[in-house]
Amino acid sequence: MAPLELKIMRGLFQVQLYACLEKTINEIVEQALREISSKRVKTSHYIIQFGTISLANKLRALKDCGYDKFFPKSTELFSELSEKSILPLNETLFSTMLQNVWAKTIEEVINAFGIKDYTIGVNARATIDELVNKRNAVAHGRESAATIGERQRSQILTSKMTTITTISYEIIDLFDTYCAAKTFIKSSAKRYY
């Protein structure tokens, strides 16, 4: 039987491991948006998938407008896709969404950038979602860190840390490549940037 202090430390380790993942994902996304914003890309030069980010404010306005303003706002939104204007990007656009970094949430954010063919593996998905659940259970008082920690041995925690480290590096590399290759810009417009 493990001492109470060890159980608490194991439970808090999992909470901290989740915190590292959340901070890493948030910083990667914010840094990518800062990098993209620094290019000062004209709206019409973004790939169509990046419109969910470049036109986020217009999309929110469309969502919040009443039926009587739906068509004028829709026209304004689609007209913006062909404009030569440079709209500011909000680097904290995904902050609220990334307060609970589920595997599905990570993939949704990656898809919003127009990055295709990236999925989190089954084992990594299970580890991420398990850590989110455990962090939430401790944070909201449903379970104590000691209760969480009594269920995992050090070897299992080492394996979880390796999984989170690996997925973090994968996503860092994914966004580094995305920004370096200027994948967010249409092929025909890359020469301008």
Disulfide bonds with the S-S distance in Angstrom:
none
